[in-house]
Amino acid sequence: METPIERIRLSQTAKEQLIKLKRITKIEQWNILCRWAFCYSLAQADTPSPESIPADSNVEMTWNVFGGEIADILLIALKQKCLQEQLDTNKETLRQQFRLHLHRGIGYLAGDDNLKNIENLASTALWK
């Protein structure tokens, strides 16, 4: 499946939050933590607030590295969320919504005081 998102560069704030998550969960790969964060944000009932997020860190990955074997599924989930929110699914909207969901999810996970280990992270998948 062709993706509108070629490369992903995180903000410095998101990088610092991911460093915290790496320490807590012992998950060393940025992309795995980013997948968790992205899916966590998609599962929220509301739409992320539109904001300008700088790409000012040195953490960068391709879409295929981010998504791995489930890259197509993640793109379909993003498109579905856009349709639910009555947003367009053109390339620019998908890029913007992806970036907003990714950064919001990272912020939510890093700010969760109950997240103390990998077991707590896994339990976030069961919260509904």
N, CA, C and O atoms as CSV, one atom per row, in Angstrom:
chain,resi,resn,atom,element,x,y,z
A,1,MET,N,N,0.847,-1.168,0.000
A,1,MET,CA,C,0.000,0.000,0.000
A,1,MET,C,C,0.897,1.238,0.000
A,1,MET,O,O,1.858,1.323,0.765
A,2,GLU,N,N,0.574,2.177,-0.855
A,2,GLU,CA,C,1.354,3.415,-0.910
A,2,GLU,C,C,1.000,4.296,0.282
A,2,GLU,O,O,-0.171,4.479,0.616
A,3,THR,N,N,2.018,4.828,0.902
A,3,THR,CA,C,1.795,5.665,2.082
A,3,THR,C,C,2.084,7.128,1.771
A,3,THR,O,O,3.016,7.434,1.027
A,4,PRO,N,N,1.294,8.025,2.334
A,4,PRO,CA,C,1.575,9.452,2.171
A,4,PRO,C,C,2.682,9.931,3.100
A,4,PRO,O,O,3.117,11.079,3.014
A,5,ILE,N,N,3.134,9.055,3.982
A,5,ILE,CA,C,4.124,9.419,4.988
A,5,ILE,C,C,5.415,8.677,4.665
A,5,ILE,O,O,5.491,7.456,4.803
A,6,GLU,N,N,6.417,9.416,4.240
A,6,GLU,CA,C,7.689,8.788,3.880
A,6,GLU,C,C,8.628,8.694,5.074
A,6,GLU,O,O,9.140,7.621,5.394
A,7,ARG,N,N,8.847,9.828,5.725
A,7,ARG,CA,C,9.782,9.900,6.849
A,7,ARG,C,C,9.086,10.573,8.029
A,7,ARG,O,O,8.208,11.422,7.871
A,8,ILE,N,N,9.513,10.161,9.198
A,8,ILE,CA,C,8.953,10.684,10.433
A,8,ILE,C,C,10.110,11.249,11.250
A,8,ILE,O,O,11.068,10.538,11.557
A,9,ARG,N,N,10.018,12.505,11.593
A,9,ARG,CA,C,11.006,13.103,12.490
A,9,ARG,C,C,10.253,13.650,13.690
A,9,ARG,O,O,9.287,14.399,13.549
A,10,LEU,N,N,10.704,13.267,14.856
A,10,LEU,CA,C,10.032,13.649,16.087
A,10,LEU,C,C,10.511,14.994,16.612
A,10,LEU,O,O,11.581,15.486,16.252
A,11,SER,N,N,9.690,15.566,17.468
A,11,SER,CA,C,10.087,16.790,18.165
A,11,SER,C,C,11.065,16.428,19.275
A,11,SER,O,O,11.143,15.274,19.697
A,12,GLN,N,N,11.796,17.406,19.735
A,12,GLN,CA,C,12.729,17.196,20.844
A,12,GLN,C,C,11.976,16.780,22.104
A,12,GLN,O,O,12.456,15.942,22.868
A,13,THR,N,N,10.815,17.353,22.318
A,13,THR,CA,C,9.998,16.980,23.481
A,13,THR,C,C,9.609,15.509,23.407
A,13,THR,O,O,9.707,14.785,24.398
A,14,ALA,N,N,9.166,15.066,22.226
A,14,ALA,CA,C,8.786,13.662,22.057
A,14,ALA,C,C,9.991,12.749,22.267
A,14,ALA,O,O,9.859,11.676,22.857
A,15,LYS,N,N,11.152,13.163,21.793
A,15,LYS,CA,C,12.363,12.366,21.998
A,15,LYS,C,C,12.630,12.184,23.490
A,15,LYS,O,O,12.913,11.074,23.941
A,16,GLU,N,N,12.541,13.263,24.252
A,16,GLU,CA,C,12.784,13.192,25.689
A,16,GLU,C,C,11.743,12.303,26.376
A,16,GLU,O,O,12.065,11.561,27.304
A,17,GLN,N,N,10.504,12.387,25.914
A,17,GLN,CA,C,9.459,11.539,26.477
A,17,GLN,C,C,9.704,10.067,26.136
A,17,GLN,O,O,9.463,9.190,26.966
A,18,LEU,N,N,10.180,9.797,24.924
A,18,LEU,CA,C,10.493,8.419,24.528
A,18,LEU,C,C,11.669,7.867,25.329
A,18,LEU,O,O,11.688,6.681,25.659
A,19,ILE,N,N,12.634,8.698,25.638
A,19,ILE,CA,C,13.752,8.260,26.473
A,19,ILE,C,C,13.225,7.806,27.836
A,19,ILE,O,O,13.666,6.790,28.371
A,20,LYS,N,N,12.294,8.554,28.381
A,20,LYS,CA,C,11.668,8.173,29.648
A,20,LYS,C,C,10.940,6.836,29.500
A,20,LYS,O,O,11.061,5.960,30.356
A,21,LEU,N,N,10.183,6.685,28.409
A,21,LEU,CA,C,9.449,5.437,28.181
A,21,LEU,C,C,10.389,4.250,27.975
A,21,LEU,O,O,10.097,3.139,28.417
A,22,LYS,N,N,11.506,4.485,27.309
A,22,LYS,CA,C,12.495,3.420,27.125
A,22,LYS,C,C,13.025,2.958,28.485
A,22,LYS,O,O,13.178,1.760,28.721
A,23,ARG,N,N,13.299,3.897,29.360
A,23,ARG,CA,C,13.815,3.583,30.690
A,23,ARG,C,C,12.779,2.789,31.499
A,23,ARG,O,O,13.124,1.826,32.183
A,24,ILE,N,N,11.522,3.196,31.414
A,24,ILE,CA,C,10.462,2.551,32.196
A,24,ILE,C,C,10.137,1.162,31.659
A,24,ILE,O,O,10.031,0.207,32.429
A,25,THR,N,N,9.978,1.045,30.344
A,25,THR,CA,C,9.501,-0.206,29.752
A,25,THR,C,C,10.611,-1.178,29.387
A,25,THR,O,O,10.370,-2.373,29.221
A,26,LYS,N,N,11.818,-0.664,29.264
A,26,LYS,CA,C,12.978,-1.446,28.795
A,26,LYS,C,C,12.857,-1.811,27.310
A,26,LYS,O,O,13.598,-2.664,26.822
A,27,ILE,N,N,11.933,-1.173,26.596
A,27,ILE,CA,C,11.830,-1.345,25.145
A,27,ILE,C,C,12.827,-0.385,24.526
A,27,ILE,O,O,12.714,0.826,24.717
A,28,GLU,N,N,13.800,-0.899,23.789
A,28,GLU,CA,C,14.890,-0.078,23.277
A,28,GLU,C,C,14.602,0.573,21.915
A,28,GLU,O,O,15.229,1.573,21.567
A,29,GLN,N,N,13.682,0.028,21.163
A,29,GLN,CA,C,13.447,0.531,19.808
A,29,GLN,C,C,12.414,1.663,19.815
A,29,GLN,O,O,11.305,1.522,20.329
A,30,TRP,N,N,12.826,2.795,19.222
A,30,TRP,CA,C,11.934,3.953,19.109
A,30,TRP,C,C,10.641,3.556,18.403
A,30,TRP,O,O,9.548,3.921,18.837
A,31,ASN,N,N,10.777,2.797,17.301
A,31,ASN,CA,C,9.616,2.514,16.459
A,31,ASN,C,C,8.539,1.723,17.205
A,31,ASN,O,O,7.349,1.948,16.990
A,32,ILE,N,N,8.938,0.817,18.062
A,32,ILE,CA,C,7.951,0.031,18.802
A,32,ILE,C,C,7.193,0.922,19.785
A,32,ILE,O,O,5.970,0.838,19.892
A,33,LEU,N,N,7.916,1.763,20.491
A,33,LEU,CA,C,7.249,2.702,21.410
A,33,LEU,C,C,6.348,3.664,20.648
A,33,LEU,O,O,5.264,4.009,21.119
A,34,CYS,N,N,6.791,4.095,19.477
A,34,CYS,CA,C,5.984,5.004,18.667
A,34,CYS,C,C,4.701,4.329,18.182
A,34,CYS,O,O,3.652,4.970,18.121
A,35,ARG,N,N,4.776,3.050,17.840
A,35,ARG,CA,C,3.557,2.318,17.446
A,35,ARG,C,C,2.564,2.270,18.596
A,35,ARG,O,O,1.371,2.508,18.404
A,36,TRP,N,N,3.059,1.962,19.796
A,36,TRP,CA,C,2.182,1.942,20.970
A,36,TRP,C,C,1.510,3.301,21.161
A,36,TRP,O,O,0.301,3.388,21.380
A,37,ALA,N,N,2.311,4.350,21.074
A,37,ALA,CA,C,1.797,5.702,21.296
A,37,ALA,C,C,0.763,6.074,20.243
A,37,ALA,O,O,-0.291,6.619,20.569
A,38,PHE,N,N,1.060,5.784,18.992
A,38,PHE,CA,C,0.147,6.094,17.898
A,38,PHE,C,C,-1.190,5.379,18.102
A,38,PHE,O,O,-2.250,5.997,17.998
A,39,CYS,N,N,-1.139,4.093,18.388
A,39,CYS,CA,C,-2.372,3.325,18.584
A,39,CYS,C,C,-3.132,3.804,19.819
A,39,CYS,O,O,-4.362,3.836,19.820
A,40,TYR,N,N,-2.409,4.169,20.856
A,40,TYR,CA,C,-3.052,4.689,22.066
A,40,TYR,C,C,-3.835,5.959,21.748
A,40,TYR,O,O,-4.961,6.135,22.213
A,41,SER,N,N,-3.240,6.831,20.963
A,41,SER,CA,C,-3.921,8.066,20.593
A,41,SER,C,C,-5.125,7.785,19.706
A,41,SER,O,O,-6.182,8.389,19.888
A,42,LEU,N,N,-4.978,6.878,18.751
A,42,LEU,CA,C,-6.105,6.539,17.877
A,42,LEU,C,C,-7.294,6.014,18.675
A,42,LEU,O,O,-8.443,6.229,18.289
A,43,ALA,N,N,-7.028,5.332,19.778
A,43,ALA,CA,C,-8.094,4.741,20.581
A,43,ALA,C,C,-8.871,5.775,21.398
A,43,ALA,O,O,-9.941,5.471,21.924
A,44,GLN,N,N,-8.348,6.976,21.504
A,44,GLN,CA,C,-9.037,8.022,22.260
A,44,GLN,C,C,-10.276,8.491,21.490
A,44,GLN,O,O,-10.297,8.467,20.259
A,45,ALA,N,N,-11.282,8.908,22.209
A,45,ALA,CA,C,-12.544,9.312,21.579
A,45,ALA,C,C,-12.441,10.657,20.859
A,45,ALA,O,O,-13.176,10.904,19.902
A,46,ASP,N,N,-11.553,11.509,21.303
A,46,ASP,CA,C,-11.480,12.849,20.728
A,46,ASP,C,C,-10.380,12.964,19.673
A,46,ASP,O,O,-9.528,12.087,19.527
A,47,THR,N,N,-10.433,14.064,18.956
A,47,THR,CA,C,-9.437,14.369,17.932
A,47,THR,C,C,-8.312,15.178,18.573
A,47,THR,O,O,-8.578,16.036,19.415
A,48,PRO,N,N,-7.061,14.921,18.190
A,48,PRO,CA,C,-5.979,15.738,18.763
A,48,PRO,C,C,-6.124,17.203,18.349
A,48,PRO,O,O,-6.571,17.509,17.244
A,49,SER,N,N,-5.747,18.078,19.236
A,49,SER,CA,C,-5.809,19.510,18.931
A,49,SER,C,C,-4.816,19.836,17.825
A,49,SER,O,O,-3.663,19.409,17.871
A,50,PRO,N,N,-5.264,20.588,16.838
A,50,PRO,CA,C,-4.325,20.971,15.779
A,50,PRO,C,C,-3.278,21.928,16.332
A,50,PRO,O,O,-3.604,22.951,16.936
A,51,GLU,N,N,-2.038,21.584,16.119
A,51,GLU,CA,C,-0.948,22.432,16.580
A,51,GLU,C,C,0.263,22.197,15.694
A,51,GLU,O,O,0.371,21.179,15.011
A,52,SER,N,N,1.143,23.138,15.721
A,52,SER,CA,C,2.383,23.005,14.968
A,52,SER,C,C,3.396,22.278,15.841
A,52,SER,O,O,3.730,22.736,16.933
A,53,ILE,N,N,3.883,21.142,15.350
A,53,ILE,CA,C,4.838,20.338,16.112
A,53,ILE,C,C,6.180,20.405,15.391
A,53,ILE,O,O,6.287,19.989,14.237
A,54,PRO,N,N,7.187,20.919,16.055
A,54,PRO,CA,C,8.491,21.023,15.383
A,54,PRO,C,C,9.109,19.648,15.146
A,54,PRO,O,O,8.868,18.705,15.901
A,55,ALA,N,N,9.890,19.553,14.108
A,55,ALA,CA,C,10.661,18.338,13.812
A,55,ALA,C,C,12.109,18.649,14.166
A,55,ALA,O,O,12.980,18.669,13.296
A,56,ASP,N,N,12.357,18.890,15.449
A,56,ASP,CA,C,13.637,19.439,15.872
A,56,ASP,C,C,14.527,18.467,16.645
A,56,ASP,O,O,15.455,18.892,17.333
A,57,SER,N,N,14.255,17.180,16.537
A,57,SER,CA,C,15.144,16.218,17.187
A,57,SER,C,C,15.928,15.451,16.120
A,57,SER,O,O,15.722,15.636,14.920
A,58,ASN,N,N,16.817,14.603,16.579
A,58,ASN,CA,C,17.566,13.773,15.640
A,58,ASN,C,C,16.968,12.375,15.526
A,58,ASN,O,O,17.594,11.481,14.957
A,59,VAL,N,N,15.762,12.174,16.062
A,59,VAL,CA,C,15.079,10.890,15.941
A,59,VAL,C,C,14.240,10.924,14.673
A,59,VAL,O,O,13.288,11.694,14.546
A,60,GLU,N,N,14.624,10.072,13.749
A,60,GLU,CA,C,13.957,10.028,12.455
A,60,GLU,C,C,13.880,8.580,12.001
A,60,GLU,O,O,14.796,7.794,12.243
A,61,MET,N,N,12.788,8.237,11.346
A,61,MET,CA,C,12.629,6.888,10.807
A,61,MET,C,C,11.718,6.942,9.592
A,61,MET,O,O,10.949,7.888,9.418
A,62,THR,N,N,11.812,5.933,8.768
A,62,THR,CA,C,10.915,5.841,7.622
A,62,THR,C,C,9.582,5.271,8.099
A,62,THR,O,O,9.479,4.729,9.200
A,63,TRP,N,N,8.571,5.403,7.254
A,63,TRP,CA,C,7.263,4.822,7.573
A,63,TRP,C,C,7.386,3.312,7.748
A,63,TRP,O,O,6.786,2.739,8.657
A,64,ASN,N,N,8.160,2.672,6.882
A,64,ASN,CA,C,8.289,1.214,6.960
A,64,ASN,C,C,8.972,0.765,8.251
A,64,ASN,O,O,8.626,-0.281,8.802
A,65,VAL,N,N,9.927,1.538,8.733
A,65,VAL,CA,C,10.549,1.211,10.018
A,65,VAL,C,C,9.535,1.443,11.137
A,65,VAL,O,O,9.407,0.616,12.040
A,66,PHE,N,N,8.822,2.551,11.082
A,66,PHE,CA,C,7.796,2.831,12.089
A,66,PHE,C,C,6.769,1.697,12.137
A,66,PHE,O,O,6.497,1.141,13.201
A,67,GLY,N,N,6.214,1.367,10.996
A,67,GLY,CA,C,5.105,0.417,10.955
A,67,GLY,C,C,5.489,-1.043,10.954
A,67,GLY,O,O,4.715,-1.892,11.395
A,68,GLY,N,N,6.680,-1.344,10.461
A,68,GLY,CA,C,7.098,-2.737,10.395
A,68,GLY,C,C,6.107,-3.576,9.601
A,68,GLY,O,O,5.582,-3.134,8.579
A,69,GLU,N,N,5.858,-4.779,10.077
A,69,GLU,CA,C,4.957,-5.701,9.388
A,69,GLU,C,C,3.505,-5.229,9.381
A,69,GLU,O,O,2.705,-5.699,8.572
A,70,ILE,N,N,3.163,-4.312,10.270
A,70,ILE,CA,C,1.769,-3.848,10.340
A,70,ILE,C,C,1.595,-2.437,9.779
A,70,ILE,O,O,0.607,-1.769,10.083
A,71,ALA,N,N,2.540,-1.983,8.970
A,71,ALA,CA,C,2.484,-0.628,8.417
A,71,ALA,C,C,1.182,-0.370,7.672
A,71,ALA,O,O,0.571,0.685,7.841
A,72,ASP,N,N,0.752,-1.319,6.852
A,72,ASP,CA,C,-0.493,-1.133,6.097
A,72,ASP,C,C,-1.698,-1.053,7.029
A,72,ASP,O,O,-2.609,-0.255,6.806
A,73,ILE,N,N,-1.702,-1.872,8.061
A,73,ILE,CA,C,-2.804,-1.862,9.026
A,73,ILE,C,C,-2.854,-0.524,9.757
A,73,ILE,O,O,-3.935,0.018,9.989
A,74,LEU,N,N,-1.692,0.009,10.120
A,74,LEU,CA,C,-1.647,1.296,10.812
A,74,LEU,C,C,-2.156,2.419,9.921
A,74,LEU,O,O,-2.837,3.328,10.396
A,75,LEU,N,N,-1.834,2.364,8.643
A,75,LEU,CA,C,-2.327,3.375,7.712
A,75,LEU,C,C,-3.839,3.270,7.552
A,75,LEU,O,O,-4.527,4.290,7.502
A,76,ILE,N,N,-4.359,2.063,7.470
A,76,ILE,CA,C,-5.808,1.866,7.378
A,76,ILE,C,C,-6.492,2.390,8.640
A,76,ILE,O,O,-7.547,3.019,8.557
A,77,ALA,N,N,-5.898,2.137,9.803
A,77,ALA,CA,C,-6.464,2.630,11.064
A,77,ALA,C,C,-6.489,4.156,11.083
A,77,ALA,O,O,-7.458,4.756,11.549
A,78,LEU,N,N,-5.431,4.784,10.581
A,78,LEU,CA,C,-5.390,6.245,10.510
A,78,LEU,C,C,-6.481,6.766,9.588
A,78,LEU,O,O,-7.181,7.719,9.930
A,79,LYS,N,N,-6.629,6.152,8.429
A,79,LYS,CA,C,-7.674,6.580,7.489
A,79,LYS,C,C,-9.059,6.420,8.107
A,79,LYS,O,O,-9.913,7.295,7.964
A,80,GLN,N,N,-9.279,5.305,8.791
A,80,GLN,CA,C,-10.572,5.076,9.435
A,80,GLN,C,C,-10.851,6.130,10.499
A,80,GLN,O,O,-11.974,6.621,10.605
A,81,LYS,N,N,-9.844,6.478,11.284
A,81,LYS,CA,C,-10.023,7.506,12.314
A,81,LYS,C,C,-10.362,8.846,11.669
A,81,LYS,O,O,-11.210,9.581,12.174
A,82,CYS,N,N,-9.703,9.166,10.556
A,82,CYS,CA,C,-10.014,10.408,9.842
A,82,CYS,C,C,-11.459,10.402,9.359
A,82,CYS,O,O,-12.158,11.407,9.484
A,83,LEU,N,N,-11.905,9.294,8.817
A,83,LEU,CA,C,-13.290,9.202,8.350
A,83,LEU,C,C,-14.267,9.339,9.512
A,83,LEU,O,O,-15.293,10.003,9.371
A,84,GLN,N,N,-13.973,8.729,10.650
A,84,GLN,CA,C,-14.828,8.854,11.831
A,84,GLN,C,C,-14.923,10.294,12.302
A,84,GLN,O,O,-15.967,10.735,12.783
A,85,GLU,N,N,-13.827,11.019,12.161
A,85,GLU,CA,C,-13.791,12.419,12.600
A,85,GLU,C,C,-14.249,13.375,11.491
A,85,GLU,O,O,-14.162,14.594,11.634
A,86,GLN,N,N,-14.729,12.809,10.401
A,86,GLN,CA,C,-15.206,13.571,9.236
A,86,GLN,C,C,-14.108,14.464,8.664
A,86,GLN,O,O,-14.348,15.609,8.283
A,87,LEU,N,N,-12.903,13.911,8.615
A,87,LEU,CA,C,-11.766,14.596,8.007
A,87,LEU,C,C,-11.488,13.979,6.647
A,87,LEU,O,O,-11.850,12.831,6.390
A,88,ASP,N,N,-10.854,14.734,5.796
A,88,ASP,CA,C,-10.458,14.236,4.488
A,88,ASP,C,C,-9.381,13.181,4.665
A,88,ASP,O,O,-8.734,13.127,5.711
A,89,THR,N,N,-9.183,12.355,3.673
A,89,THR,CA,C,-8.119,11.360,3.724
A,89,THR,C,C,-7.079,11.620,2.634
A,89,THR,O,O,-6.435,10.693,2.142
A,90,ASN,N,N,-6.924,12.892,2.265
A,90,ASN,CA,C,-5.870,13.218,1.303
A,90,ASN,C,C,-4.508,13.124,1.996
A,90,ASN,O,O,-4.429,13.010,3.219
A,91,LYS,N,N,-3.455,13.173,1.209
A,91,LYS,CA,C,-2.100,12.971,1.755
A,91,LYS,C,C,-1.753,13.960,2.851
A,91,LYS,O,O,-1.207,13.578,3.886
A,92,GLU,N,N,-2.061,15.212,2.634
A,92,GLU,CA,C,-1.686,16.231,3.615
A,92,GLU,C,C,-2.417,16.030,4.943
A,92,GLU,O,O,-1.814,16.141,6.010
A,93,THR,N,N,-3.711,15.736,4.876
A,93,THR,CA,C,-4.474,15.498,6.103
A,93,THR,C,C,-3.957,14.271,6.832
A,93,THR,O,O,-3.816,14.288,8.054
A,94,LEU,N,N,-3.672,13.203,6.090
A,94,LEU,CA,C,-3.137,11.993,6.724
A,94,LEU,C,C,-1.795,12.262,7.385
A,94,LEU,O,O,-1.552,11.793,8.496
A,95,ARG,N,N,-0.924,13.007,6.722
A,95,ARG,CA,C,0.375,13.345,7.325
A,95,ARG,C,C,0.183,14.143,8.614
A,95,ARG,O,O,0.806,13.861,9.638
A,96,GLN,N,N,-0.692,15.144,8.538
A,96,GLN,CA,C,-0.934,15.997,9.703
A,96,GLN,C,C,-1.544,15.198,10.858
A,96,GLN,O,O,-1.096,15.313,11.998
A,97,GLN,N,N,-2.557,14.397,10.564
A,97,GLN,CA,C,-3.213,13.630,11.615
A,97,GLN,C,C,-2.277,12.580,12.212
A,97,GLN,O,O,-2.304,12.332,13.417
A,98,PHE,N,N,-1.458,11.971,11.375
A,98,PHE,CA,C,-0.486,11.008,11.889
A,98,PHE,C,C,0.438,11.685,12.891
A,98,PHE,O,O,0.658,11.177,13.990
A,99,ARG,N,N,0.970,12.822,12.504
A,99,ARG,CA,C,1.909,13.541,13.367
A,99,ARG,C,C,1.249,13.951,14.686
A,99,ARG,O,O,1.853,13.837,15.753
A,100,LEU,N,N,0.009,14.426,14.600
A,100,LEU,CA,C,-0.707,14.821,15.812
A,100,LEU,C,C,-0.970,13.625,16.717
A,100,LEU,O,O,-0.766,13.703,17.929
A,101,HIS,N,N,-1.424,12.513,16.131
A,101,HIS,CA,C,-1.700,11.322,16.940
A,101,HIS,C,C,-0.425,10.751,17.546
A,101,HIS,O,O,-0.412,10.364,18.714
A,102,LEU,N,N,0.632,10.697,16.770
A,102,LEU,CA,C,1.887,10.148,17.278
A,102,LEU,C,C,2.392,10.946,18.473
A,102,LEU,O,O,2.716,10.378,19.516
A,103,HIS,N,N,2.456,12.251,18.317
A,103,HIS,CA,C,2.982,13.080,19.400
A,103,HIS,C,C,2.039,13.110,20.604
A,103,HIS,O,O,2.493,13.127,21.748
A,104,ARG,N,N,0.731,13.118,20.350
A,104,ARG,CA,C,-0.204,13.089,21.474
A,104,ARG,C,C,-0.062,11.779,22.241
A,104,ARG,O,O,-0.040,11.774,23.472
A,105,GLY,N,N,0.036,10.673,21.514
A,105,GLY,CA,C,0.178,9.374,22.169
A,105,GLY,C,C,1.445,9.266,22.995
A,105,GLY,O,O,1.428,8.727,24.102
A,106,ILE,N,N,2.546,9.779,22.458
A,106,ILE,CA,C,3.799,9.775,23.212
A,106,ILE,C,C,3.628,10.588,24.495
A,106,ILE,O,O,4.046,10.158,25.571
A,107,GLY,N,N,3.018,11.750,24.374
A,107,GLY,CA,C,2.790,12.593,25.540
A,107,GLY,C,C,1.896,11.931,26.575
A,107,GLY,O,O,2.167,12.008,27.774
A,108,TYR,N,N,0.824,11.278,26.114
A,108,TYR,CA,C,-0.080,10.585,27.039
A,108,TYR,C,C,0.646,9.472,27.791
A,108,TYR,O,O,0.535,9.364,29.013
A,109,LEU,N,N,1.389,8.648,27.056
A,109,LEU,CA,C,2.081,7.539,27.713
A,109,LEU,C,C,3.157,8.038,28.675
A,109,LEU,O,O,3.280,7.535,29.792
A,110,ALA,N,N,3.924,9.016,28.243
A,110,ALA,CA,C,4.992,9.540,29.095
A,110,ALA,C,C,4.431,10.252,30.328
A,110,ALA,O,O,5.085,10.292,31.370
A,111,GLY,N,N,3.250,10.803,30.217
A,111,GLY,CA,C,2.643,11.518,31.331
A,111,GLY,C,C,1.802,10.656,32.252
A,111,GLY,O,O,1.262,11.152,33.241
A,112,ASP,N,N,1.681,9.373,31.943
A,112,ASP,CA,C,0.864,8.468,32.746
A,112,ASP,C,C,1.646,8.034,33.985
A,112,ASP,O,O,2.598,7.260,33.884
A,113,ASP,N,N,1.246,8.529,35.141
A,113,ASP,CA,C,1.936,8.212,36.388
A,113,ASP,C,C,1.808,6.735,36.778
A,113,ASP,O,O,2.592,6.238,37.587
A,114,ASN,N,N,0.826,6.037,36.208
A,114,ASN,CA,C,0.646,4.623,36.505
A,114,ASN,C,C,1.540,3.725,35.664
A,114,ASN,O,O,1.635,2.524,35.918
A,115,LEU,N,N,2.188,4.298,34.674
A,115,LEU,CA,C,3.061,3.525,33.789
A,115,LEU,C,C,4.434,3.394,34.447
A,115,LEU,O,O,5.251,4.314,34.412
A,116,LYS,N,N,4.664,2.229,35.045
A,116,LYS,CA,C,5.903,2.012,35.798
A,116,LYS,C,C,6.773,0.902,35.203
A,116,LYS,O,O,7.944,0.771,35.558
A,117,ASN,N,N,6.194,0.098,34.291
A,117,ASN,CA,C,6.934,-1.022,33.708
A,117,ASN,C,C,6.237,-1.486,32.430
A,117,ASN,O,O,5.202,-0.941,32.044
A,118,ILE,N,N,6.801,-2.475,31.792
A,118,ILE,CA,C,6.247,-2.952,30.530
A,118,ILE,C,C,4.863,-3.586,30.733
A,118,ILE,O,O,4.016,-3.526,29.842
A,119,GLU,N,N,4.639,-4.183,31.889
A,119,GLU,CA,C,3.327,-4.769,32.163
A,119,GLU,C,C,2.243,-3.695,32.179
A,119,GLU,O,O,1.139,-3.913,31.679
A,120,ASN,N,N,2.558,-2.544,32.751
A,120,ASN,CA,C,1.605,-1.439,32.747
A,120,ASN,C,C,1.331,-0.957,31.334
A,120,ASN,O,O,0.196,-0.617,30.999
A,121,LEU,N,N,2.373,-0.926,30.497
A,121,LEU,CA,C,2.188,-0.531,29.100
A,121,LEU,C,C,1.262,-1.515,28.395
A,121,LEU,O,O,0.356,-1.107,27.669
A,122,ALA,N,N,1.485,-2.796,28.606
A,122,ALA,CA,C,0.639,-3.811,27.975
A,122,ALA,C,C,-0.804,-3.684,28.438
A,122,ALA,O,O,-1.730,-3.926,27.664
A,123,SER,N,N,-0.997,-3.308,29.684
A,123,SER,CA,C,-2.363,-3.188,30.198
A,123,SER,C,C,-3.110,-2.016,29.562
A,123,SER,O,O,-4.340,-1.992,29.597
A,124,THR,N,N,-2.407,-1.051,28.985
A,124,THR,CA,C,-3.104,0.055,28.313
A,124,THR,C,C,-3.887,-0.448,27.112
A,124,THR,O,O,-4.843,0.199,26.686
A,125,ALA,N,N,-3.500,-1.588,26.561
A,125,ALA,CA,C,-4.230,-2.162,25.430
A,125,ALA,C,C,-5.563,-2.757,25.888
A,125,ALA,O,O,-6.430,-3.038,25.061
A,126,LEU,N,N,-5.726,-2.945,27.159
A,126,LEU,CA,C,-6.940,-3.584,27.703
A,126,LEU,C,C,-7.831,-2.604,28.445
A,126,LEU,O,O,-8.804,-3.019,29.075
A,127,TRP,N,N,-7.529,-1.325,28.390
A,127,TRP,CA,C,-8.232,-0.353,29.243
A,127,TRP,C,C,-9.687,-0.156,28.884
A,127,TRP,O,O,-10.449,0.314,29.729
A,128,LYS,N,N,-10.111,-0.483,27.694
A,128,LYS,CA,C,-11.530,-0.236,27.332
A,128,LYS,C,C,-12.414,-1.356,27.728
A,128,LYS,O,O,-13.621,-1.301,27.496
